[in-house]
Structure formats: structure tokens, C-alpha cells
Amino acid sequence: MLRSKVLASFRALHRARKDVFNGDTAALEAARQRINQEFQKNKTETDQTKIEELIKVAEDTAVYVRQMVVQLQKKEDDTYELKIRQDSAALGDNAKLKPPRPRRTREKR
């Protein structure tokens, strides 16, 4: 039972990695290595409570990566385009961002 949860969290992280870093070979490879490294580091863990904590961290990380990580893509005119996926809706719509209003200052009397 616990083994299947570990494998499911491993797969969820790799699916999130593929979705988020689609088209970015360097980021895909770096994320793959880091995920595999973390799971290898903890593969001899026998404490059930610790394993459940690690599963929770992996699941939370997969959700966080999907919702909070976005990528910029450099365009030919030396500008960048923000690639917002449907999963990253927590960041809001790029078009709705407004510049901050200038702060009012008090005049000295």
C-alpha cells in the first residue's frame, strides 16, 4: 500500500515536471535528476511515519510546481513572453496586472 503511494507521488512529480518545463530540455533534465536524486536518497527509509511525510512533501511539491512555476520564453525582439498554463491560474491573468499607483506623500507643515 505504501509502496504504491510512493510510486504515485514519484509519477506525479515527473508528470508535473514534463508539463511545466515542456520544451526546455535543460530544465527537464535538471528536474528529472533532482526528483530521482531525492527518491534515491530516501529509498532505504523504513519508518512509516517518515515515509508518509515524504509522500506528502512530494505530492505538495507536484501541486506547487504546477501552480506556481511559470517560464519566460525569449522572443526575437529581445523581449520575453510569459508562458502561463491553465494549472498556473493561481497567478492570475497576465493582462489584468496594473502598475502600482504612486504613493501620496504628506506635505511638511
N, CA, C and O atoms as a printed pandas DataFrame, in Angstrom:
     atom_number atom_name residue_name chain_id  residue_number  x_coord  y_coord  z_coord
0              1         N          MET        A               1    0.832   -1.205    0.000
1              2        CA          MET        A               1    0.000    0.000    0.000
2              3         C          MET        A               1    0.868    1.256    0.000
3              4         O          MET        A               1    0.660    2.156   -0.814
4              5         N          LEU        A               2    1.830    1.319    0.901
5              6        CA          LEU        A               2    2.706    2.486    0.987
6              7         C          LEU        A               2    3.577    2.595   -0.257
7              8         O          LEU        A               2    3.852    3.692   -0.741
8              9         N          ARG        A               3    4.004    1.454   -0.765
9             10        CA          ARG        A               3    4.833    1.444   -1.968
10            11         C          ARG        A               3    4.089    2.069   -3.149
11            12         O          ARG        A               3    4.678    2.819   -3.927
12            13         N          SER        A               4    2.819    1.766   -3.282
13            14        CA          SER        A               4    2.045    2.326   -4.394
14            15         C          SER        A               4    1.884    3.842   -4.249
15            16         O          SER        A               4    1.851    4.562   -5.247
16            17         N          LYS        A               5    1.783    4.325   -3.006
17            18        CA          LYS        A               5    1.706    5.771   -2.778
18            19         C          LYS        A               5    3.029    6.453   -3.139
19            20         O          LYS        A               5    3.034    7.544   -3.709
20            21         N          VAL        A               6    4.126    5.818   -2.809
21            22        CA          VAL        A               6    5.446    6.359   -3.156
22            23         C          VAL        A               6    5.578    6.448   -4.670
23            24         O          VAL        A               6    5.992    7.477   -5.203
24            25         N          LEU        A               7    5.228    5.374   -5.355
25            26        CA          LEU        A               7    5.325    5.360   -6.817
26            27         C          LEU        A               7    4.387    6.382   -7.454
27            28         O          LEU        A               7    4.741    7.026   -8.442
28            29         N          ALA        A               8    3.197    6.528   -6.891
29            30        CA          ALA        A               8    2.236    7.503   -7.425
30            31         C          ALA        A               8    2.770    8.930   -7.261
31            32         O          ALA        A               8    2.620    9.751   -8.166
32            33         N          SER        A               9    3.387    9.228   -6.122
33            34        CA          SER        A               9    3.933   10.574   -5.916
34            35         C          SER        A               9    5.140   10.808   -6.831
35            36         O          SER        A               9    5.348   11.922   -7.312
36            37         N          PHE        A              10    5.925    9.770   -7.069
37            38        CA          PHE        A              10    7.065    9.852   -7.991
38            39         C          PHE        A              10    6.573   10.174   -9.402
39            40         O          PHE        A              10    7.116   11.052  -10.073
40            41         N          ARG        A              11    5.548    9.458   -9.841
41            42        CA          ARG        A              11    4.993    9.699  -11.176
42            43         C          ARG        A              11    4.359   11.086  -11.270
43            44         O          ARG        A              11    4.487   11.757  -12.293
44            45         N          ALA        A              12    3.676   11.518  -10.205
45            46        CA          ALA        A              12    3.037   12.839  -10.214
46            47         C          ALA        A              12    4.077   13.951  -10.366
47            48         O          ALA        A              12    3.856   14.924  -11.087
48            49         N          LEU        A              13    5.200   13.799   -9.686
49            50        CA          LEU        A              13    6.267   14.790   -9.822
50            51         C          LEU        A              13    6.819   14.816  -11.246
51            52         O          LEU        A              13    7.050   15.888  -11.805
52            53         N          HIS        A              14    7.026   13.654  -11.822
53            54        CA          HIS        A              14    7.553   13.611  -13.187
54            55         C          HIS        A              14    6.545   14.152  -14.205
55            56         O          HIS        A              14    6.936   14.804  -15.173
56            57         N          ARG        A              15    5.262   13.889  -13.997
57            58        CA          ARG        A              15    4.253   14.455  -14.904
58            59         C          ARG        A              15    4.213   15.970  -14.784
59            60         O          ARG        A              15    4.105   16.675  -15.787
60            61         N          ALA        A              16    4.300   16.472  -13.554
61            62        CA          ALA        A              16    4.325   17.933  -13.348
62            63         C          ALA        A              16    5.559   18.531  -14.021
63            64         O          ALA        A              16    5.475   19.578  -14.663
64            65         N          ARG        A              17    6.681   17.877  -13.876
65            66        CA          ARG        A              17    7.936   18.335  -14.498
66            67         C          ARG        A              17    7.769   18.436  -16.008
67            68         O          ARG        A              17    8.172   19.428  -16.615
68            69         N          LYS        A              18    7.175   17.407  -16.618
69            70        CA          LYS        A              18    7.006   17.397  -18.071
70            71         C          LYS        A              18    6.051   18.489  -18.535
71            72         O          LYS        A              18    6.280   19.112  -19.572
72            73         N          ASP        A              19    4.988   18.727  -17.781
73            74        CA          ASP        A              19    4.027   19.762  -18.159
74            75         C          ASP        A              19    4.618   21.166  -18.011
75            76         O          ASP        A              19    4.493   22.004  -18.905
76            77         N          VAL        A              20    5.250   21.401  -16.891
77            78        CA          VAL        A              20    5.736   22.744  -16.581
78            79         C          VAL        A              20    6.925   23.140  -17.452
79            80         O          VAL        A              20    6.997   24.277  -17.919
80            81         N          PHE        A              21    7.845   22.228  -17.671
81            82        CA          PHE        A              21    9.074   22.555  -18.394
82            83         C          PHE        A              21    9.059   22.059  -19.838
83            84         O          PHE        A              21   10.116   21.854  -20.435
84            85         N          ASN        A              22    7.881   21.867  -20.394
85            86        CA          ASN        A              22    7.741   21.383  -21.761
86            87         C          ASN        A              22    8.523   22.281  -22.724
87            88         O          ASN        A              22    8.316   23.494  -22.760
88            89         N          GLY        A              23    9.418   21.676  -23.498
89            90        CA          GLY        A              23   10.202   22.426  -24.465
90            91         C          GLY        A              23   11.519   22.972  -23.940
91            92         O          GLY        A              23   12.317   23.495  -24.718
92            93         N          ASP        A              24   11.764   22.864  -22.646
93            94        CA          ASP        A              24   13.000   23.367  -22.043
94            95         C          ASP        A              24   13.840   22.163  -21.609
95            96         O          ASP        A              24   13.700   21.661  -20.493
96            97         N          THR        A              25   14.702   21.716  -22.500
97            98        CA          THR        A              25   15.467   20.490  -22.276
98            99         C          THR        A              25   16.316   20.553  -21.020
99           100         O          THR        A              25   16.370   19.590  -20.255
100          101         N          ALA        A              26   16.976   21.674  -20.804
101          102        CA          ALA        A              26   17.853   21.806  -19.633
102          103         C          ALA        A              26   17.060   21.722  -18.332
103          104         O          ALA        A              26   17.476   21.041  -17.395
104          105         N          ALA        A              27   15.927   22.406  -18.269
105          106        CA          ALA        A              27   15.103   22.376  -17.057
106          107         C          ALA        A              27   14.481   20.996  -16.851
107          108         O          ALA        A              27   14.390   20.521  -15.719
108          109         N          LEU        A              28   14.054   20.353  -17.933
109          110        CA          LEU        A              28   13.502   19.000  -17.825
110          111         C          LEU        A              28   14.529   18.043  -17.236
111          112         O          LEU        A              28   14.211   17.250  -16.350
112          113         N          GLU        A              29   15.751   18.119  -17.726
113          114        CA          GLU        A              29   16.800   17.216  -17.255
114          115         C          GLU        A              29   17.190   17.519  -15.810
115          116         O          GLU        A              29   17.376   16.601  -15.012
116          117         N          ALA        A              30   17.312   18.794  -15.475
117          118        CA          ALA        A              30   17.669   19.167  -14.098
118          119         C          ALA        A              30   16.594   18.704  -13.112
119          120         O          ALA        A              30   16.910   18.179  -12.044
120          121         N          ALA        A              31   15.340   18.899  -13.470
121          122        CA          ALA        A              31   14.243   18.470  -12.589
122          123         C          ALA        A              31   14.206   16.954  -12.474
123          124         O          ALA        A              31   13.981   16.420  -11.388
124          125         N          ARG        A              32   14.425   16.254  -13.588
125          126        CA          ARG        A              32   14.438   14.783  -13.563
126          127         C          ARG        A              32   15.522   14.275  -12.629
127          128         O          ARG        A              32   15.285   13.381  -11.816
128          129         N          GLN        A              33   16.710   14.847  -12.748
129          130        CA          GLN        A              33   17.813   14.419  -11.885
130          131         C          GLN        A              33   17.512   14.693  -10.411
131          132         O          GLN        A              33   17.799   13.864   -9.548
132          133         N          ARG        A              34   16.937   15.853  -10.132
133          134        CA          ARG        A              34   16.653   16.207   -8.728
134          135         C          ARG        A              34   15.582   15.297   -8.125
135          136         O          ARG        A              34   15.711   14.853   -6.984
136          137         N          ILE        A              35   14.532   15.022   -8.890
137          138        CA          ILE        A              35   13.477   14.129   -8.399
138          139         C          ILE        A              35   14.064   12.747   -8.114
139          140         O          ILE        A              35   13.852   12.180   -7.042
140          141         N          ASN        A              36   14.799   12.217   -9.083
141          142        CA          ASN        A              36   15.390   10.887   -8.914
142          143         C          ASN        A              36   16.373   10.861   -7.752
143          144         O          ASN        A              36   16.415    9.888   -7.000
144          145         N          GLN        A              37   17.158   11.911   -7.599
145          146        CA          GLN        A              37   18.132   12.001   -6.506
146          147         C          GLN        A              37   17.441   11.964   -5.141
147          148         O          GLN        A              37   17.884   11.259   -4.235
148          149         N          GLU        A              38   16.354   12.726   -5.001
149          150        CA          GLU        A              38   15.639   12.768   -3.726
150          151         C          GLU        A              38   15.009   11.413   -3.392
151          152         O          GLU        A              38   15.043   10.980   -2.240
152          153         N          PHE        A              39   14.441   10.752   -4.383
153          154        CA          PHE        A              39   13.842    9.444   -4.125
154          155         C          PHE        A              39   14.916    8.399   -3.827
155          156         O          PHE        A              39   14.719    7.541   -2.966
156          157         N          GLN        A              40   16.046    8.461   -4.528
157          158        CA          GLN        A              40   17.159    7.539   -4.248
158          159         C          GLN        A              40   17.692    7.741   -2.831
159          160         O          GLN        A              40   17.996    6.779   -2.126
160          161         N          LYS        A              41   17.799    9.001   -2.429
161          162        CA          LYS        A              41   18.325    9.323   -1.105
162          163         C          LYS        A              41   17.480    8.712    0.005
163          164         O          LYS        A              41   17.999    8.346    1.059
164          165         N          ASN        A              42   16.188    8.604   -0.234
165          166        CA          ASN        A              42   15.273    8.119    0.807
166          167         C          ASN        A              42   14.757    6.703    0.566
167          168         O          ASN        A              42   13.823    6.268    1.239
168          169         N          LYS        A              43   15.349    5.977   -0.384
169          170        CA          LYS        A              43   14.795    4.657   -0.715
170          171         C          LYS        A              43   15.009    3.617    0.383
171          172         O          LYS        A              43   14.313    2.601    0.400
172          173         N          THR        A              44   15.940    3.839    1.286
173          174        CA          THR        A              44   16.163    2.877    2.375
174          175         C          THR        A              44   15.392    3.236    3.641
175          176         O          THR        A              44   15.533    2.573    4.668
176          177         N          GLU        A              45   14.587    4.275    3.566
177          178        CA          GLU        A              45   13.803    4.697    4.737
178          179         C          GLU        A              45   12.796    3.609    5.094
179          180         O          GLU        A              45   12.091    3.099    4.224
180          181         N          THR        A              46   12.731    3.250    6.388
181          182        CA          THR        A              46   11.810    2.202    6.834
182          183         C          THR        A              46   10.740    2.720    7.794
183          184         O          THR        A              46    9.733    2.048    8.016
184          185         N          ASP        A              47   10.949    3.902    8.364
185          186        CA          ASP        A              47    9.982    4.475    9.295
186          187         C          ASP        A              47    8.737    4.908    8.525
187          188         O          ASP        A              47    8.793    5.802    7.681
188          189         N          GLN        A              48    7.620    4.262    8.829
189          190        CA          GLN        A              48    6.383    4.501    8.090
190          191         C          GLN        A              48    5.925    5.957    8.197
191          192         O          GLN        A              48    5.450    6.529    7.217
192          193         N          THR        A              49    6.064    6.552    9.366
193          194        CA          THR        A              49    5.672    7.945    9.551
194          195         C          THR        A              49    6.512    8.868    8.682
195          196         O          THR        A              49    5.987    9.786    8.053
196          197         N          LYS        A              50    7.810    8.625    8.648
197          198        CA          LYS        A              50    8.714    9.429    7.826
198          199         C          LYS        A              50    8.391    9.259    6.341
199          200         O          LYS        A              50    8.425   10.232    5.588
200          201         N          ILE        A              51    8.080    8.043    5.917
201          202        CA          ILE        A              51    7.729    7.787    4.526
202          203         C          ILE        A              51    6.453    8.538    4.155
203          204         O          ILE        A              51    6.362    9.119    3.074
204          205         N          GLU        A              52    5.480    8.524    5.046
205          206        CA          GLU        A              52    4.231    9.251    4.786
206          207         C          GLU        A              52    4.483   10.749    4.692
207          208         O          GLU        A              52    3.866   11.428    3.871
208          209         N          GLU        A              53    5.385   11.274    5.525
209          210        CA          GLU        A              53    5.749   12.692    5.448
210          211         C          GLU        A              53    6.409   13.002    4.103
211          212         O          GLU        A              53    6.113   14.023    3.484
212          213         N          LEU        A              54    7.295   12.124    3.658
213          214        CA          LEU        A              54    7.978   12.324    2.376
214          215         C          LEU        A              54    7.000   12.262    1.206
215          216         O          LEU        A              54    7.141   13.005    0.235
216          217         N          ILE        A              55    6.014   11.381    1.297
217          218        CA          ILE        A              55    4.983   11.297    0.265
218          219         C          ILE        A              55    4.205   12.607    0.206
219          220         O          ILE        A              55    3.934   13.134   -0.873
220          221         N          LYS        A              56    3.851   13.123    1.375
221          222        CA          LYS        A              56    3.108   14.389    1.448
222          223         C          LYS        A              56    3.923   15.526    0.838
223          224         O          LYS        A              56    3.378   16.358    0.112
224          225         N          VAL        A              57    5.217   15.568    1.127
225          226        CA          VAL        A              57    6.092   16.598    0.552
226          227         C          VAL        A              57    6.117   16.475   -0.970
227          228         O          VAL        A              57    6.036   17.479   -1.677
228          229         N          ALA        A              58    6.228   15.261   -1.469
229          230        CA          ALA        A              58    6.263   15.042   -2.919
230          231         C          ALA        A              58    4.949   15.470   -3.572
231          232         O          ALA        A              58    4.957   16.124   -4.615
232          233         N          GLU        A              59    3.825   15.105   -2.962
233          234        CA          GLU        A              59    2.523   15.491   -3.515
234          235         C          GLU        A              59    2.345   17.001   -3.505
235          236         O          GLU        A              59    1.890   17.587   -4.488
236          237         N          ASP        A              60    2.707   17.632   -2.383
237          238        CA          ASP        A              60    2.599   19.087   -2.281
238          239         C          ASP        A              60    3.515   19.786   -3.276
239          240         O          ASP        A              60    3.154   20.815   -3.847
240          241         N          THR        A              61    4.690   19.227   -3.480
241          242        CA          THR        A              61    5.640   19.809   -4.425
242          243         C          THR        A              61    5.102   19.736   -5.847
243          244         O          THR        A              61    5.240   20.696   -6.606
244          245         N          ALA        A              62    4.498   18.625   -6.217
245          246        CA          ALA        A              62    3.921   18.491   -7.557
246          247         C          ALA        A              62    2.831   19.538   -7.784
247          248         O          ALA        A              62    2.759   20.145   -8.852
248          249         N          VAL        A              63    1.988   19.745   -6.781
249          250        CA          VAL        A              63    0.932   20.757   -6.893
250          251         C          VAL        A              63    1.552   22.154   -6.972
251          252         O          VAL        A              63    1.139   22.972   -7.794
252          253         N          TYR        A              64    2.530   22.422   -6.129
253          254        CA          TYR        A              64    3.176   23.731   -6.107
254          255         C          TYR        A              64    3.836   24.040   -7.452
255          256         O          TYR        A              64    3.687   25.140   -7.984
256          257         N          VAL        A              65    4.554   23.078   -7.989
257          258        CA          VAL        A              65    5.240   23.284   -9.265
258          259         C          VAL        A              65    4.229   23.595  -10.364
259          260         O          VAL        A              65    4.448   24.495  -11.174
260          261         N          ARG        A              66    3.142   22.866  -10.392
261          262        CA          ARG        A              66    2.125   23.103  -11.423
262          263         C          ARG        A              66    1.484   24.484  -11.287
263          264         O          ARG        A              66    1.209   25.140  -12.292
264          265         N          GLN        A              67    1.246   24.924  -10.056
265          266        CA          GLN        A              67    0.512   26.166   -9.843
266          267         C          GLN        A              67    1.389   27.410   -9.807
267          268         O          GLN        A              67    0.940   28.488  -10.199
268          269         N          MET        A              68    2.624   27.285   -9.347
269          270        CA          MET        A              68    3.415   28.476   -9.076
270          271         C          MET        A              68    4.620   28.696   -9.994
271          272         O          MET        A              68    5.181   29.792  -10.017
272          273         N          VAL        A              69    5.017   27.691  -10.736
273          274        CA          VAL        A              69    6.194   27.849  -11.593
274          275         C          VAL        A              69    5.729   28.182  -13.001
275          276         O          VAL        A              69    4.926   27.458  -13.589
276          277         N          VAL        A              70    6.238   29.279  -13.530
277          278        CA          VAL        A              70    5.969   29.670  -14.910
278          279         C          VAL        A              70    7.303   29.889  -15.602
279          280         O          VAL        A              70    8.339   30.015  -14.949
280          281         N          GLN        A              71    7.274   29.931  -16.895
281          282        CA          GLN        A              71    8.508   30.136  -17.646
282          283         C          GLN        A              71    8.383   31.338  -18.561
283          284         O          GLN        A              71    7.308   31.684  -19.050
284          285         N          LEU        A              72    9.519   31.947  -18.765
285          286        CA          LEU        A              72    9.616   33.025  -19.743
286          287         C          LEU        A              72   10.258   32.457  -20.992
287          288         O          LEU        A              72   11.152   31.614  -20.920
288          289         N          GLN        A              73    9.793   32.925  -22.128
289          290        CA          GLN        A              73   10.378   32.494  -23.384
290          291         C          GLN        A              73   10.874   33.744  -24.103
291          292         O          GLN        A              73   10.114   34.681  -24.348
292          293         N          LYS        A              74   12.157   33.740  -24.436
293          294        CA          LYS        A              74   12.745   34.890  -25.110
294          295         C          LYS        A              74   12.269   34.942  -26.554
295          296         O          LYS        A              74   12.285   33.939  -27.268
296          297         N          LYS        A              75   11.846   36.128  -26.969
297          298        CA          LYS        A              75   11.380   36.329  -28.329
298          299         C          LYS        A              75   12.489   36.975  -29.155
299          300         O          LYS        A              75   13.505   37.409  -28.613
300          301         N          GLU        A              76   12.287   37.033  -30.450
301          302        CA          GLU        A              76   13.312   37.563  -31.346
302          303         C          GLU        A              76   13.641   39.029  -31.099
303          304         O          GLU        A              76   14.772   39.450  -31.339
304          305         N          ASP        A              77   12.689   39.808  -30.630
305          306        CA          ASP        A              77   12.924   41.234  -30.411
306          307         C          ASP        A              77   13.491   41.536  -29.016
307          308         O          ASP        A              77   13.331   42.642  -28.501
308          309         N          ASP        A              78   14.152   40.547  -28.416
309          310        CA          ASP        A              78   14.774   40.671  -27.092
310          311         C          ASP        A              78   13.781   40.999  -25.981
311          312         O          ASP        A              78   14.146   41.601  -24.971
312          313         N          THR        A              79   12.539   40.603  -26.170
313          314        CA          THR        A              79   11.557   40.691  -25.100
314          315         C          THR        A              79   11.247   39.269  -24.660
315          316         O          THR        A              79   11.671   38.306  -25.299
316          317         N          TYR        A              80   10.515   39.145  -23.579
317          318        CA          TYR        A              80   10.169   37.832  -23.046
318          319         C          TYR        A              80    8.669   37.677  -22.991
319          320         O          TYR        A              80    7.934   38.629  -22.728
320          321         N          GLU        A              81    8.232   36.464  -23.243
321          322        CA          GLU        A              81    6.820   36.133  -23.167
322          323         C          GLU        A              81    6.618   35.166  -22.010
323          324         O          GLU        A              81    7.307   34.151  -21.909
324          325         N          LEU        A              82    5.681   35.484  -21.152
325          326        CA          LEU        A              82    5.365   34.636  -20.011
326          327         C          LEU        A              82    4.434   33.527  -20.459
327          328         O          LEU        A              82    3.358   33.792  -20.995
328          329         N          LYS        A              83    4.844   32.287  -20.242
329          330        CA          LYS        A              83    4.034   31.130  -20.622
330          331         C          LYS        A              83    3.202   30.704  -19.407
331          332         O          LYS        A              83    3.696   30.027  -18.506
332          333         N          ILE        A              84    1.936   31.112  -19.403
333          334        CA          ILE        A              84    1.040   30.767  -18.302
334          335         C          ILE        A              84    0.175   29.599  -18.743
335          336         O          ILE        A              84   -0.522   29.672  -19.755
336          337         N          ARG        A              85    0.228   28.522  -17.972
337          338        CA          ARG        A              85   -0.589   27.344  -18.248
338          339         C          ARG        A              85   -1.908   27.449  -17.484
339          340         O          ARG        A              85   -2.060   28.291  -16.600
340          341         N          GLN        A              86   -2.842   26.598  -17.830
341          342        CA          GLN        A              86   -4.136   26.604  -17.142
342          343         C          GLN        A              86   -3.954   26.257  -15.664
343          344         O          GLN        A              86   -4.665   26.790  -14.811
344          345         N          ASP        A              87   -3.011   25.371  -15.356
345          346        CA          ASP        A              87   -2.756   24.986  -13.963
346          347         C          ASP        A              87   -2.224   26.140  -13.130
347          348         O          ASP        A              87   -2.401   26.155  -11.912
348          349         N          SER        A              88   -1.579   27.100  -13.763
349          350        CA          SER        A              88   -0.983   28.199  -13.015
350          351         C          SER        A              88   -1.957   29.356  -12.851
351          352         O          SER        A              88   -1.549   30.514  -12.762
352          353         N          ALA        A              89   -3.227   29.041  -12.812
353          354        CA          ALA        A              89   -4.272   30.055  -12.686
354          355         C          ALA        A              89   -4.171   30.815  -11.367
355          356         O          ALA        A              89   -4.713   31.914  -11.248
356          357         N          ALA        A              90   -3.497   30.255  -10.392
357          358        CA          ALA        A              90   -3.354   30.945   -9.106
358          359         C          ALA        A              90   -2.608   32.255   -9.268
359          360         O          ALA        A              90   -2.722   33.145   -8.425
360          361         N          LEU        A              91   -1.848   32.382  -10.343
361          362        CA          LEU        A              91   -1.091   33.606  -10.579
362          363         C          LEU        A              91   -1.955   34.699  -11.189
363          364         O          LEU        A              91   -1.563   35.866  -11.180
364          365         N          GLY        A              92   -3.078   34.360  -11.699
365          366        CA          GLY        A              92   -3.965   35.356  -12.275
366          367         C          GLY        A              92   -3.687   35.580  -13.743
367          368         O          GLY        A              92   -2.780   34.981  -14.322
368          369         N          ASP        A              93   -4.471   36.439  -14.326
369          370        CA          ASP        A              93   -4.351   36.748  -15.739
370          371         C          ASP        A              93   -3.289   37.823  -15.935
371          372         O          ASP        A              93   -3.303   38.856  -15.266
372          373         N          ASN        A              94   -2.395   37.573  -16.835
373          374        CA          ASN        A              94   -1.306   38.493  -17.123
374          375         C          ASN        A              94   -1.826   39.864  -17.537
375          376         O          ASN        A              94   -1.217   40.875  -17.190
376          377         N          ALA        A              95   -2.922   39.925  -18.262
377          378        CA          ALA        A              95   -3.451   41.175  -18.774
378          379         C          ALA        A              95   -4.074   42.038  -17.682
379          380         O          ALA        A              95   -4.244   43.241  -17.877
380          381         N          LYS        A              96   -4.410   41.463  -16.565
381          382        CA          LYS        A              96   -5.085   42.208  -15.508
382          383         C          LYS        A              96   -4.118   42.924  -14.568
383          384         O          LYS        A              96   -4.546   43.684  -13.698
384          385         N          LEU        A              97   -2.840   42.690  -14.735
385          386        CA          LEU        A              97   -1.880   43.332  -13.858
386          387         C          LEU        A              97   -1.792   44.814  -14.178
387          388         O          LEU        A              97   -1.724   45.204  -15.343
388          389         N          LYS        A              98   -1.794   45.628  -13.151
389          390        CA          LYS        A              98   -1.713   47.069  -13.328
390          391         C          LYS        A              98   -0.481   47.574  -12.591
391          392         O          LYS        A              98   -0.079   46.998  -11.580
392          393         N          PRO        A              99    0.117   48.647  -13.095
393          394        CA          PRO        A              99    1.254   49.193  -12.361
394          395         C          PRO        A              99    0.773   49.771  -11.032
395          396         O          PRO        A              99   -0.366   50.228  -10.933
396          397         N          PRO        A             100    1.615   49.755  -10.028
397          398        CA          PRO        A             100    1.189   50.290   -8.737
398          399         C          PRO        A             100    0.955   51.797   -8.822
399          400         O          PRO        A             100    1.633   52.511   -9.562
400          401         N          ARG        A             101   -0.016   52.255   -8.050
401          402        CA          ARG        A             101   -0.287   53.694   -8.005
402          403         C          ARG        A             101    0.807   54.371   -7.200
403          404         O          ARG        A             101    1.318   53.798   -6.238
404          405         N          PRO        A             102    1.167   55.578   -7.584
405          406        CA          PRO        A             102    2.178   56.291   -6.794
406          407         C          PRO        A             102    1.647   56.579   -5.398
407          408         O          PRO        A             102    0.461   56.853   -5.212
408          409         N          ARG        A             103    2.520   56.513   -4.451
409          410        CA          ARG        A             103    2.123   56.763   -3.063
410          411         C          ARG        A             103    2.001   58.257   -2.822
411          412         O          ARG        A             103    2.790   59.053   -3.331
412          413         N          ARG        A             104    1.022   58.612   -2.056
413          414        CA          ARG        A             104    0.866   60.020   -1.677
414          415         C          ARG        A             104    1.843   60.316   -0.554
415          416         O          ARG        A             104    2.079   59.489    0.327
416          417         N          THR        A             105    2.387   61.477   -0.607
417          418        CA          THR        A             105    3.286   61.892    0.477
418          419         C          THR        A             105    2.644   63.061    1.220
419          420         O          THR        A             105    1.933   63.885    0.646
420          421         N          ARG        A             106    2.915   63.094    2.464
421          422        CA          ARG        A             106    2.374   64.203    3.276
422          423         C          ARG        A             106    3.272   65.413    3.133
423          424         O          ARG        A             106    4.499   65.319    3.116
424          425         N          GLU        A             107    2.616   66.544    3.031
425          426        CA          GLU        A             107    3.399   67.769    2.971
426          427         C          GLU        A             107    3.800   68.153    4.377
427          428         O          GLU        A             107    3.011   68.044    5.316
428          429         N          LYS        A             108    5.034   68.604    4.512
429          430        CA          LYS        A             108    5.510   69.035    5.834
430          431         C          LYS        A             108    4.898   70.385    6.165
431          432         O          LYS        A             108    4.776   71.257    5.304
432          433         N          ARG        A             109    4.523   70.542    7.403
433          434        CA          ARG        A             109    3.892   71.809    7.851
434          435         C          ARG        A             109    4.886   72.727    8.427
435          436         O          ARG        A             109    4.536   73.829    8.851
